[in-house]
Structures are given as structure tokens and as C-alpha cells.
Amino acid sequence: MSQILRPFEGIDDVRFGMTYEEVAAVAGAADDTRHDDILDLTAERRGATEYEFDGLTGRLSAMYVFKPGRGARIRAQLNGAAYVPVFYNGLDLLDPDGFAQMCEREPHRQGRTRAGVIFAEIGLVIAGFGKRLPEGKYVIAFGANYVDDYQSWVDA
């Protein structure tokens, strides 16, 4: 089983701009839901994927696909969910070799803290915890209107 990143569209059949109900119809019921009042967003987790909805529009704005590793907080948050690899152009994005090949093939920029790499032309961040990139990582796929937000996030 695997997932396919579609730049600025989504992952597999889940598309940016979908409502909660549309995502549930495609991806199933949420395992967990949380709301962040400060950022005004709602996140629904299904397995090792978190679907982030814009609080103003109620529309899907980003997807986080986690690969459980050493991070205790993420392992606890995922509640034992299995990681399903995310592919783009035949590369497993969270595999060390796939990550290295992505960096060779696609324009990218690494953040100051070395915790994340943004591939702004395809709406993708590959992030790690601390300086262990690409170990203990996750993929963030986002819509075209969020590029500036994620470039700022990678630089923070």
C-alpha cells in the first residue's frame, strides 16, 4: 500500500479545498480531531495522516503524513498507526534514498534549523525533528495558496 502526492492537488483522492464531509467520504471517519484556536484550524487524524482544515473556510489546506520514529510525542499522537509511504515521481519521500534523490531532482531550500526542506514548486515540505533530517520525519503537502506560509515555517 502507498500514497501518491499530486502537487498542489492533494494525496491520492483527497484534494485540497475539500470539506470535512468530502474528506470523510473518501478517507473514512477520523480517528481523532483537535482544534487550534490560536491558528484557527482543525486537524483530523486518520491513521498516520493528519488532515488540516482552515478555520475560516472549513476547507482542507494541508496534509501531514507522519512516519513514526524516535519522537515520543508523535508516536503517542499516532496511537500505533502504521505509516503508508508517500511517493512522488516514483520516489518514496521519507526513505533516505528517496529523499536524497528528491533533493537532486527538484528545486528546494533547507530551513535555517535544518529541520525542514521545502519544495515550493510542488507544494511539499519534508521535515524532521531537530537536526536529524531525514530521520524521524514527516511530509507536509499543501495547496498553492499556502506556499508563503510554509516557506516562513521552514525558515522559523
Backbone hydrogen bonds, N-H to C=O, Kabsch-Sander energy under -0.5 kcal/mol:
donor,donor_aa,acceptor,acceptor_aa,energy
3,Q,85,P,-2.8
5,L,87,F,-3.0
6,R,10,G,-3.2
8,F,122,I,-0.7
9,E,6,R,-2.7
10,G,6,R,-2.5
11,I,14,V,-1.3
12,D,4,I,-2.7
14,V,11,I,-2.0
15,R,13,D,-0.6
16,F,9,E,-3.0
17,G,60,L,-2.4
18,M,15,R,-1.6
20,Y,58,G,-0.5
23,V,19,T,-2.4
24,A,20,Y,-2.4
25,A,21,E,-2.0
26,V,22,E,-1.3
27,A,23,V,-3.8
28,G,24,A,-1.9
31,D,45,R,-3.4
32,D,45,R,-1.2
34,R,43,A,-2.4
36,D,41,L,-3.0
37,D,35,H,-0.7
40,D,36,D,-1.1
41,L,36,D,-1.6
42,T,53,F,-2.1
43,A,34,R,-2.9
44,E,51,Y,-2.6
45,R,32,D,-2.9
46,R,49,T,-3.0
48,A,82,A,-0.6
49,T,46,R,-1.9
50,E,64,Y,-3.3
51,Y,44,E,-3.5
52,E,50,E,-0.6
52,E,62,A,-2.9
53,F,42,T,-3.5
53,F,51,Y,-0.5
54,D,59,R,-2.6
55,G,40,D,-2.4
58,G,54,D,-2.8
60,L,18,M,-2.8
61,S,52,E,-3.2
62,A,52,E,-1.5
63,M,141,A,-2.5
64,Y,50,E,-2.9
65,V,63,M,-0.5
65,V,139,V,-2.7
66,F,48,A,-3.0
66,F,64,Y,-0.6
67,K,137,K,-1.8
72,A,70,R,-0.7
75,R,71,G,-2.3
76,A,72,A,-2.5
77,Q,73,R,-2.4
78,L,74,I,-2.4
79,N,75,R,-0.8
79,N,76,A,-0.6
80,G,75,R,-0.9
81,A,78,L,-1.6
87,F,3,Q,-3.2
88,Y,91,L,-1.8
91,L,88,Y,-1.9
93,L,86,V,-2.7
93,L,91,L,-0.8
95,D,92,D,-1.5
99,F,95,D,-3.3
100,A,96,P,-2.2
101,Q,97,D,-2.5
102,M,98,G,-2.4
103,C,99,F,-2.2
104,E,100,A,-1.4
105,R,101,Q,-2.3
106,E,102,M,-2.8
109,R,118,I,-1.8
111,G,116,G,-2.9
113,T,154,V,-0.5
114,R,111,G,-1.4
117,V,126,I,-2.4
118,I,109,R,-2.8
119,F,124,L,-3.4
120,A,118,I,-0.6
122,I,119,F,-1.8
123,G,119,F,-0.5
124,L,119,F,-1.2
125,V,140,I,-2.3
126,I,117,V,-2.5
127,A,125,V,-0.5
127,A,138,Y,-2.9
128,G,115,A,-3.4
129,F,135,E,-0.8
130,G,128,G,-0.6
132,R,129,F,-1.1
135,E,132,R,-3.8
138,Y,127,A,-2.3
139,V,65,V,-2.4
140,I,125,V,-2.9
141,A,63,M,-2.7
142,F,123,G,-1.8
143,G,61,S,-1.6
146,Y,143,G,-2.0
147,V,144,A,-1.2
150,Y,146,Y,-2.1
151,Q,147,V,-2.4
152,S,148,D,-2.2
153,W,149,D,-1.9
154,V,150,Y,-2.4
155,D,151,Q,-1.6
156,A,152,S,-1.1
